[in-house]
Amino acid sequence: MRYFPARALWPTKHYNNMGITKKGSKAYSIFALKCPRCHEGEMFETGSWSFKKSFDMLERCPQCDLNYFPEPGYYYGAMFISYIWSGWFSLLSVAFFHWYIGWSIDAAFGMLLIFLAINFVYIFRISRLMWLNINVKYNPKAIALFGVKGREQVK
């Protein structure tokens, strides 16, 4: 019978301990508004809290050349993700402010409207990134393989 040390079962040397918000995770791509394939390139022309050109996305990733618009109407599903997240957030926040803190319904809805008005652009962008992250997998070598610089090196 062979002896297998515990370290053989859980190799710490090559184990990649990616946290939920570290580069390489879906959450990093979504909340940092980065390309889901390389986690380097930006997806939007302006910052996340900018109301100037707030809905304008880049056509392709500037780093790995991922096409952000693979087909017409691709982001139709992102609308449902936005609707679901906004609906649940609205219900839970109004319930929290009304029942737990004791605010009136009008004050709770007023706080909700202010929050949603300020964060509407961010919710829109996160929903699009959630939808794109469903279909695109992270590749740490994406820039070298697919990027403009990578294609020039191959030629």
Contact map, one row per residue, 1 for C-alpha under 8 A:
11100000000000000000000000000000000000000000000000000000000000000000000000000000000000000000000000000000000000000000000000000000000000000000000000000000000
11110000000000000000000000000000000000000000000000000000000000000000000000000000000000000000000000000000000000000000000000000000000000000000000000000000000
11111000000000000000000000000000000000000000000000000000000000000000000000000000000000000000000000000000000000000000000000000000000000000000000000000000000
01111101100000000000000000000000000000000000000000000000000000000000000000000000000000000000000000000000000000000000000000000000000000000000000000000000000
00111111100000000000000000000000000000000000000000000000000000000000000000000000000000000000000000000000000000000000000000000000000000000000000000000000000
00011111110000000000000000000000000000000000000000000000000000000000000000000000000000000000000000000000000000000000000000000000000000000000000000000000000
00001111111100000000000000000000000000000000000000000000000000000000000000000000000000000000000000000000000000000000000000000000000000000000000000000000000
00011111111000000000000000000000000000000000000000000000000000000000000000000000000000000000000000000000000000000000000000000000000000000000000000000000000
00011111111000000000000000000000000000000000000000000000000000000000000000000000000000000000000000000000000000000000000000000000000000000000000000000000000
00000111111100100000000000000000000000000000000000000000000000000000000000000000000000000000000000000000000000000000000000000000000000000000000000000000000
00000011111111100000000000000000000000000000000000000000000000000000000000000000000000000000000000000000000000000000000000000000000000000000000000000000000
00000010011111100000000000000000000000000000000000000000000000000000000000000000000000000000000000000000000000000000000000000000000000000000000000000000000
00000000001111100000000000000000000000000000000000000000000000000000000000000000000000000000000000000000000000000000000000000000000000000000000000000000000
00000000001111110000000000000000000000000000000000000000000000000000000000000000000000000000000000000000000000000000000000000000000000000000000000000000000
00000000011111111000000000000000000000000000000000000000000000000000000000000000000000000000000000000000000000000000000000000000000000000000000000000000000
00000000000001111100000000000000000000000000000000000000000000000000000000000000000000000000000000000000000000000000000000000000000000000000000000000000000
00000000000000111110000000000000000000000000000000000000000000000000000000000000000000000000000000000000000000000000000000000000000000000000000000000000000
00000000000000011111011110000000000000000000000000000000000000000000000000000000000000000000000000000000000000000000000000000000000000000000000000000000000
00000000000000001111110010000000000000000000000000000000000000000000000000000000000000000000000000000000000000000000000000000000000000000000000000000000000
00000000000000000111110011110000000000000000000000000000000000000000000000000000000000000000000000000000000000000000000000000000000000000000000000000000000
00000000000000000011111011110000000000000000000000000000000000000000000000000000000000000000000000000000000000000000000000000000000000000000000000000000000
00000000000000000111111110110000000000000000000000000000000000000000000000000000000000000000000000000000000000000000000000000000000000000000000000000000000
00000000000000000100111110011000000000100000000000000000000000000000000000000000000000000000000000000000000000000000000000000000000000000000000000000000000
00000000000000000100011111011000000000100000000000000000000000000000000000000000000000000000000000000000000000000000000000000000000000000101000000000000000
00000000000000000111111111111000000000000000000000000000000000000000000000000000000000000000000000000000000000000000000000000000000000000100000000000000000
00000000000000000001100111111100000100000000000000000000000000000000000000000000000000000000000000000000000000000000000000000000000010000100000000000000000
00000000000000000001110011111110000000000000000000000000000000000000000000000000000000000000000000000000000000000000000000000000000000000000000000000000000
00000000000000000001111111111111110000100000000000000000000000000000000000000000000000000000000000000000000000000000000000000000000000000000000000000000000
00000000000000000000001111111111111100100000000000000000000000000000000000000000000000000000000000000000000000000000000000000000100010000000000000000000000
00000000000000000000000001111111110100000000000000000000000000000000000000000000000000000000000000000000000000000000000000000100110010000000000000000000000
00000000000000000000000000111111110000000000000000000000000000000000000000000000000000000000000000000000000000000000000000000100000000000000000000000000000
00000000000000000000000000011111110000000000000000000000000000000000000000000000000000000000000000000000000000000000000000000000000000000000000000000000000
00000000000000000000000000011111111000000111000100000000000000000000000000000000000000000000000000000000000000000000000000001100100000000000000000000000000
00000000000000000000000000011111111100111110000000000000000000000000000000000000000000000000000000000000000000000000000000000000000000000000000000000000000
00000000000000000000000000001000111111111110000000000000000010000100000000000000000000000000000000000000000000000000000000000000000000000000000000000000000
00000000000000000000000001001100011111100000000000000000000000000000000000000000000000000000000000000000000000000000000000000000100110011100000000000000000
00000000000000000000000000000000001111100000000000000000000000010100000000000000000000000000000000000000000000000000000000000000000000011111010000000000000
00000000000000000000000000000000001111111000000000000000000000110000000000000000000000000000000000000000000000000000000000000000000000000111111000000000000
00000000000000000000001100011000011111111000000000000000000000000000000000000000000000000000000000000000000000000000000000000000000000000100000000000000000
00000000000000000000000000000000011001111100000000000000000000100000000000000000000000000000000000000000000000000000000000000000000000000000000000000000000
00000000000000000000000000000000011001111110000000000000000011110000000000000000000000000000000000000000000000000000000000000000000000000000000000000000000
00000000000000000000000000000000111000011111100000000000010011000000000000000000000000000000000000000000000000000000000000000000000000000000000000000000000
00000000000000000000000000000000111000001111100000000000110110000001000000000000000000000000000000000000000000000000000000000000000000000000000000000000000
00000000000000000000000000000000100000000111111000000011110000000000000000000000000000000000000000000000000000000000000000000000000000000000000000000000000
00000000000000000000000000000000000000000111111000001001110000000000000000000000000000000000000000000000000000000000000000000000000000000000000000000000000
00000000000000000000000000000000000000000001111101011100000000000000000000000000000000000000000000000000000000000000000000000000000000000000000000000000000
00000000000000000000000000000000000000000001111111000000000000000000000000000000000000000000000000000000000000000000000000000000000000000000000000000000000
00000000000000000000000000000000100000000000011111000100000000000000000000000000000000000000000000000000000000000000000011001000000000000000000000000000000
00000000000000000000000000000000000000000000001111100000000000000000000000000000000000000000000000000000000000000000001011000000000000000000000000000000000
00000000000000000000000000000000000000000000011111111100000000000000000000000000000000000000000000000000000000000000000000000000000000000000000000000000000
00000000000000000000000000000000000000000000000011111100000000000000000000000000000000000000000000000000000000000000000010000000000000000000000000000000000
00000000000000000000000000000000000000000000010001111100000000000000000000000000000000000000000000000000000000000000000000000000000000000000000000000000000
00000000000000000000000000000000000000000000110001111111000000000000000000000000000000000000000000000000000000000000000000000000000000000000000000000000000
00000000000000000000000000000000000000000000010101111111000000000000000000000000000000000000000000000000000000000000000010000000000000000000000000000000000
00000000000000000000000000000000000000000001000000001111100000000000000000000000000000000000000000000000000000000000000010001000000000000000000000000000000
00000000000000000000000000000000000000000001100000001111110000000000000000000000000000000000000000000000000000000000000000000000000000000000000000000000000
00000000000000000000000000000000000000000011100000000011111000000000000000000000000000000000000000000000000000000000000000000000000000000000000000000000000
00000000000000000000000000000000000000000111100000000001111110000001000000000000000000000000000000000000000000000000000000000000000000000000000000000000000
00000000000000000000000000000000000000000000000000000000111110000011100000000000000000000000000000000000000000000000000000000000000000000000000000000000000
00000000000000000000000000000000000000000010000000000000011111001111100000000000000000000000000000000000000000000000000000000000000000000000000000000000000
00000000000000000000000000000000001000001110000000000000011111111111000000000000000000000000000000000000000000000000000000000000000000000000000000000000000
00000000000000000000000000000000000000001100000000000000000111111000000000000000000000000000000000000000000000000000000000000000000000000000000000100000000
00000000000000000000000000000000000001011000000000000000000011111000000000000000000000000000000000000000000000000000000000000000000000000000001000110000000
00000000000000000000000000000000000011001000000000000000000011111100000000000000000000000000000000000000000000000000000000000000000000000000011111110000000
00000000000000000000000000000000000000000000000000000000000111111110000000000000000000000000000000000000000000000000000000000000000000000000000001110000000
00000000000000000000000000000000001010000000000000000000000110011111000000000000000000000000000000000000000000000000000000000000000000000000000001000000000
00000000000000000000000000000000000000000000000000000000001110001111110000000000000000000000000000000000000000000000000000000000000000000000000000000000000
00000000000000000000000000000000000000000010000000000000011110000111110000000000000000000000000000000000000000000000000000000000000100000000000000000000000
00000000000000000000000000000000000000000000000000000000001100000011111101000000000000000000000000000000000000000000000000000000000000000000000000000000000
00000000000000000000000000000000000000000000000000000000000000000011111101000000000000000000000000000000000000000000000000000000000000000000000000000000000
00000000000000000000000000000000000000000000000000000000000000000000111111000000000000000000000000000000000000000000000000000000000000000000000000000000000
00000000000000000000000000000000000000000000000000000000000000000000111111000000000000000000000000000000000000000000000000000000000000000000000000000000000
00000000000000000000000000000000000000000000000000000000000000000000001111110000000000000000000000000000000000000000000000000000000000000000000000000000000
00000000000000000000000000000000000000000000000000000000000000000000111111111000000000000000000000000000000000000000000000000000000000000000000000000000000
00000000000000000000000000000000000000000000000000000000000000000000000011111110000000000000000000000000000000000000000000000001001000000000000000000000000
00000000000000000000000000000000000000000000000000000000000000000000000011111111000000000000000000000000000000000000000000000000000000000000000000000000000
00000000000000000000000000000000000000000000000000000000000000000000000001111111100000000000000000000000000000000000000000000000001000000000000000000000000
00000000000000000000000000000000000000000000000000000000000000000000000000111111110000000000000000000000000000000000000000000011011000000000000000000000000
00000000000000000000000000000000000000000000000000000000000000000000000000111111111000000000000000000000000000000000000000000011000000000000000000000000000
00000000000000000000000000000000000000000000000000000000000000000000000000011111111100000000000000000000000000000000000000000000000000000000000000000000000
00000000000000000000000000000000000000000000000000000000000000000000000000001111111110000000000000000000000000000000000000000010011000000000000000000000000
00000000000000000000000000000000000000000000000000000000000000000000000000000111111111000000000000000000000000000000000000110010000000000000000000000000000
00000000000000000000000000000000000000000000000000000000000000000000000000000011111111100000000000000000000000000000000000000000000000000000000000000000000
00000000000000000000000000000000000000000000000000000000000000000000000000000001111111110000000000000000000000000000000000000000000000000000000000000000000
00000000000000000000000000000000000000000000000000000000000000000000000000000000111111111000000000000000000000000000000000000000000000000000000000000000000
00000000000000000000000000000000000000000000000000000000000000000000000000000000011111111100000000000000000000000000000000000000000000000000000000000000000
00000000000000000000000000000000000000000000000000000000000000000000000000000000001111111110000000000000000000000000000000000000000000000000000000000000000
00000000000000000000000000000000000000000000000000000000000000000000000000000000000111111111000000000000000000000000000000000000000000000000000000000000000
00000000000000000000000000000000000000000000000000000000000000000000000000000000000011111111100000000000000000000000000000000000000000000000000000000000000
00000000000000000000000000000000000000000000000000000000000000000000000000000000000001111111110000000000000000010000000000000000000000000000000000000000000
00000000000000000000000000000000000000000000000000000000000000000000000000000000000000111111111000000000000000000000000000000000000000000000000000000000000
00000000000000000000000000000000000000000000000000000000000000000000000000000000000000011111111100000000000000000000000000000000000000000000000000000000000
00000000000000000000000000000000000000000000000000000000000000000000000000000000000000001111111110000000000100010000000000000000000000000000000000000000000
00000000000000000000000000000000000000000000000000000000000000000000000000000000000000000111111111000000100110010000000000000000000000000000000000000000000
00000000000000000000000000000000000000000000000000000000000000000000000000000000000000000011111111110000000000000000000000000000000000000000000000000000000
00000000000000000000000000000000000000000000000000000000000000000000000000000000000000000001111111111000000000000000000000000000000000000000000000000000000
00000000000000000000000000000000000000000000000000000000000000000000000000000000000000000000111111111110000100000000000000000000000000000000000000000000000
00000000000000000000000000000000000000000000000000000000000000000000000000000000000000000000011111111111100100000000000000000000000000000000000000000000000
00000000000000000000000000000000000000000000000000000000000000000000000000000000000000000000001111111110000000000000000000000000000000000000000000000000000
00000000000000000000000000000000000000000000000000000000000000000000000000000000000000000000001111111100000000000000000000000000000000000000000000000000000
00000000000000000000000000000000000000000000000000000000000000000000000000000000000000000000000111111110000000000000000000000000000000000000000000000000000
00000000000000000000000000000000000000000000000000000000000000000000000000000000000000000000000011111111000000000000000000000000000000000000000000000000000
00000000000000000000000000000000000000000000000000000000000000000000000000000000000000000000000011101111101100000000000000000000000000000000000000000000000
00000000000000000000000000000000000000000000000000000000000000000000000000000000000000000000000001000111111100000000000000000000000000000000000000000000000
00000000000000000000000000000000000000000000000000000000000000000000000000000000000000000000010001000011111110000000000000000000000000000000000000000000000
00000000000000000000000000000000000000000000000000000000000000000000000000000000000000000000000000000001111111000000000000000000000000000000000000000000000
00000000000000000000000000000000000000000000000000000000000000000000000000000000000000000000000000000011111111100000000000000000000000000000000000000000000
00000000000000000000000000000000000000000000000000000000000000000000000000000000000000000000110011000011111111110000000000000000000000000000000000000000000
00000000000000000000000000000000000000000000000000000000000000000000000000000000000000000000010000000000111111111000000000000000000000000000000000000000000
00000000000000000000000000000000000000000000000000000000000000000000000000000000000000000000000000000000011111111100000000000000000000000000000000000000000
00000000000000000000000000000000000000000000000000000000000000000000000000000000000000000000000000000000001111111110000000000000000000000000000000000000000
00000000000000000000000000000000000000000000000000000000000000000000000000000000000000000100110000000000000111111111000000000000000000000000000000000000000
00000000000000000000000000000000000000000000000000000000000000000000000000000000000000000000000000000000000011111111100000000000000000000000000000000000000
00000000000000000000000000000000000000000000000000000000000000000000000000000000000000000000000000000000000001111111110000000000000000000000000000000000000
00000000000000000000000000000000000000000000000000000000000000000000000000000000000000000000000000000000000000111111111000000000000000000000000000000000000
00000000000000000000000000000000000000000000000000000000000000000000000000000000000000000000000000000000000000011111111100000000000000000000000000000000000
00000000000000000000000000000000000000000000000000000000000000000000000000000000000000000000000000000000000000001111111100000000000000000000000000000000000
00000000000000000000000000000000000000000000000000000000000000000000000000000000000000000000000000000000000000000111111110000000000000000000000000000000000
00000000000000000000000000000000000000000000000010000000000000000000000000000000000000000000000000000000000000000011111111100000000000000000000000000000000
00000000000000000000000000000000000000000000000000000000000000000000000000000000000000000000000000000000000000000001111111110000000000000000000000000000000
00000000000000000000000000000000000000000000000110100110000000000000000000000000000000000000000000000000000000000000011111111000000000000000000000000000000
00000000000000000000000000000000000000000000000110000000000000000000000000000000000000000000000000000000000000000000001111111100000000000000000000000000000
00000000000000000000000000000000000000000000000000000000000000000000000000000000010000000000000000000000000000000000001111111110000000000000000000000000000
00000000000000000000000000000000000000000000000000000000000000000000000000000000010000000000000000000000000000000000000111111111000000000000000000000000000
00000000000000000000000000000000100000000000000100000010000000000000000000000000000000000000000000000000000000000000000011111111100000000000000000000000000
00000000000000000000000000000110100000000000000000000000000000000000000000000000000000000000000000000000000000000000000001111111110000000000000000000000000
00000000000000000000000000000000000000000000000000000000000000000000000000000110110000000000000000000000000000000000000000111111111000000000000000000000000
00000000000000000000000000000000000000000000000000000000000000000000000000100110000000000000000000000000000000000000000000011111111100000000000000000000000
00000000000000000000000000001100100100000000000000000000000000000000000000000000000000000000000000000000000000000000000000001111111110000000000000000000000
00000000000000000000000000000100000000000000000000000000000000000000000000000100100000000000000000000000000000000000000000000111111111000000000000000000000
00000000000000000000000000000000000000000000000000000000000000000000000000101100100000000000000000000000000000000000000000000011111111100000000000000000000
00000000000000000000000000000000000100000000000000000000000000000001000000000000000000000000000000000000000000000000000000000001111111110000000000000000000
00000000000000000000000001001100000100000000000000000000000000000000000000000000000000000000000000000000000000000000000000000000111111111000000000000000000
00000000000000000000000000000000000000000000000000000000000000000000000000000000000000000000000000000000000000000000000000000000011111111000000000000000000
00000000000000000000000000000000000000000000000000000000000000000000000000000000000000000000000000000000000000000000000000000000001111111000000000000000000
00000000000000000000000000000000000110000000000000000000000000000000000000000000000000000000000000000000000000000000000000000000000111111100000000000000000
00000000000000000000000000000000000110000000000000000000000000000000000000000000000000000000000000000000000000000000000000000000000011111110000000000000000
00000000000000000000000111000000000111100000000000000000000000000000000000000000000000000000000000000000000000000000000000000000000000011111000000000000000
00000000000000000000000000000000000011000000000000000000000000000000000000000000000000000000000000000000000000000000000000000000000000001111110000000000000
00000000000000000000000100000000000011000000000000000000000000000000000000000000000000000000000000000000000000000000000000000000000000000111111000000000000
00000000000000000000000000000000000001000000000000000000000000000000000000000000000000000000000000000000000000000000000000000000000000000011111110000000000
00000000000000000000000000000000000011000000000000000000000000010000000000000000000000000000000000000000000000000000000000000000000000000011111111100000000
00000000000000000000000000000000000001000000000000000000000000110000000000000000000000000000000000000000000000000000000000000000000000000001111111111100000
00000000000000000000000000000000000000000000000000000000000000010000000000000000000000000000000000000000000000000000000000000000000000000000111111101110000
00000000000000000000000000000000000000000000000000000000000000010000000000000000000000000000000000000000000000000000000000000000000000000000111111100110000
00000000000000000000000000000000000000000000000000000000000000011100000000000000000000000000000000000000000000000000000000000000000000000000011111110110000
00000000000000000000000000000000000000000000000000000000000001111000000000000000000000000000000000000000000000000000000000000000000000000000011111111110000
00000000000000000000000000000000000000000000000000000000000000111000000000000000000000000000000000000000000000000000000000000000000000000000001001111111000
00000000000000000000000000000000000000000000000000000000000000000000000000000000000000000000000000000000000000000000000000000000000000000000001100111111100
00000000000000000000000000000000000000000000000000000000000000000000000000000000000000000000000000000000000000000000000000000000000000000000001111111111110
00000000000000000000000000000000000000000000000000000000000000000000000000000000000000000000000000000000000000000000000000000000000000000000000111111111111
00000000000000000000000000000000000000000000000000000000000000000000000000000000000000000000000000000000000000000000000000000000000000000000000000011111111
00000000000000000000000000000000000000000000000000000000000000000000000000000000000000000000000000000000000000000000000000000000000000000000000000001111111
00000000000000000000000000000000000000000000000000000000000000000000000000000000000000000000000000000000000000000000000000000000000000000000000000000111111
00000000000000000000000000000000000000000000000000000000000000000000000000000000000000000000000000000000000000000000000000000000000000000000000000000011111
